[in-house]
Amino acid sequence: MPISDADLTTVAARLAKPEGENQQLSRLVAAAVLLGLASTCLSLIHPAVAQESKSDLHTLDDFALRDAAGRVRAQLAFSDADGSPMFSLLDAEGRSRLLIWADAQSTSIVGYSPNGGRF
């Protein structure tokens, strides 16, 4: 019994489907292996990075954000009076527009108008 071209085409189509699925599975396994290797590398590096960051955090006294002209526009610092944390937003002239701080008794939020008035 001879095999027709239609039978060969059907067999070839049926074989192509599992081959395509195998390629997808191979890619998925390769991605999982790479993800596992990356996660292992990060876990080995992480303790050193965490220790370095922790020591830097203890030496940071204040943090300032500057605009393109170099003016301080936001600042995170500690109060000179009692060491309370403070966050302030400043306008282009360096005047305080918003001040948030937390001391031992309370947390306060004060807004200032452009002419210096509080609200």
C-alpha positions as CSV (number, residue, x, y, z in Angstrom):
1,M,0.0,0.0,0.0
2,P,1.7,3.2,-1.1
3,I,1.7,6.3,1.1
4,S,0.1,9.3,-0.5
5,D,1.3,12.9,-0.3
6,A,-1.7,13.8,1.8
7,D,-0.8,11.2,4.4
8,L,2.8,12.5,4.5
9,T,1.6,16.0,5.0
10,T,-0.7,14.9,7.8
11,V,2.1,13.1,9.6
12,A,4.5,16.0,9.1
13,A,1.9,18.4,10.6
14,R,1.2,16.1,13.5
15,L,5.0,15.8,14.3
16,A,5.5,19.6,14.0
17,K,3.1,20.4,16.8
18,P,5.0,18.4,19.6
19,E,8.3,19.8,18.3
20,G,7.0,23.4,18.7
21,E,5.7,22.5,22.2
22,N,9.1,21.1,23.1
23,Q,10.8,24.3,22.0
24,Q,8.5,26.3,24.2
25,L,9.2,24.0,27.1
26,S,12.9,24.2,26.5
27,R,12.8,28.0,26.6
28,L,10.7,27.9,29.8
29,V,13.2,25.6,31.5
30,A,16.1,27.8,30.4
31,A,14.4,30.9,31.7
32,A,13.7,29.2,35.1
33,V,17.4,28.1,35.3
34,L,18.6,31.6,34.6
35,L,16.2,33.1,37.1
36,G,17.5,30.6,39.7
37,L,21.1,31.5,39.0
38,A,20.4,35.2,39.2
39,S,18.5,34.7,42.5
40,T,21.4,32.7,43.9
41,C,24.0,35.3,42.8
42,L,21.9,38.1,44.4
43,S,21.5,36.1,47.7
44,L,25.3,35.7,47.9
45,I,25.9,39.4,47.2
46,H,22.9,40.7,49.3
47,P,24.5,40.4,52.8
48,A,27.5,42.6,51.9
49,V,25.3,45.2,50.2
50,A,22.9,45.3,53.1
51,Q,25.7,45.7,55.6
52,E,27.2,48.6,53.5
53,S,23.9,50.3,53.2
54,K,23.2,50.0,56.9
55,S,26.5,51.6,57.9
56,D,25.8,54.5,55.4
57,L,22.3,55.0,56.9
58,H,23.8,55.5,60.4
59,T,26.1,58.3,59.1
60,L,23.5,60.3,57.2
61,D,22.5,63.4,59.2
62,D,20.3,65.1,56.6
63,F,19.2,64.7,53.0
64,A,18.6,67.6,50.6
65,L,17.0,67.6,47.1
66,R,18.2,70.4,44.8
67,D,16.6,71.7,41.6
68,A,18.4,72.2,38.3
69,A,19.8,75.6,39.6
70,G,21.3,74.0,42.7
71,R,18.8,75.4,45.1
72,V,17.6,73.2,48.0
73,R,13.9,72.5,47.4
74,A,13.3,69.7,49.9
75,Q,15.1,68.6,53.0
76,L,14.9,65.7,55.4
77,A,16.8,66.4,58.6
78,F,16.8,66.2,62.4
79,S,15.9,69.2,64.6
80,D,18.8,70.9,66.3
81,A,16.6,71.4,69.4
82,D,15.6,67.9,70.3
83,G,16.7,65.6,67.4
84,S,13.1,65.2,66.0
85,P,12.9,64.2,62.4
86,M,11.7,67.0,60.0
87,F,10.7,67.2,56.4
88,S,10.4,70.5,54.6
89,L,9.5,71.7,51.1
90,L,11.0,75.0,50.1
91,D,10.1,77.5,47.3
92,A,12.6,78.8,44.8
93,E,13.7,81.6,47.2
94,G,14.5,79.1,49.9
95,R,11.4,79.9,52.1
96,S,9.7,77.1,53.8
97,R,6.3,76.2,52.2
98,L,5.5,73.0,54.0
99,L,7.0,71.6,57.2
100,I,6.3,68.2,58.8
101,W,7.9,67.1,62.0
102,A,7.4,64.6,64.8
103,D,8.6,65.2,68.3
104,A,8.1,63.3,71.5
105,Q,4.6,64.8,72.1
106,S,3.1,65.2,68.7
107,T,3.3,65.2,64.9
108,S,2.8,68.6,63.2
109,I,2.2,69.8,59.7
110,V,2.5,73.5,58.9
111,G,1.9,75.1,55.6
112,Y,3.2,78.6,54.7
113,S,1.8,80.9,52.1
114,P,4.1,82.6,49.6
115,N,4.1,85.8,51.8
116,G,5.2,83.8,54.9
117,G,1.8,83.4,56.6
118,R,1.0,80.1,58.2
119,F,-2.1,78.1,57.5
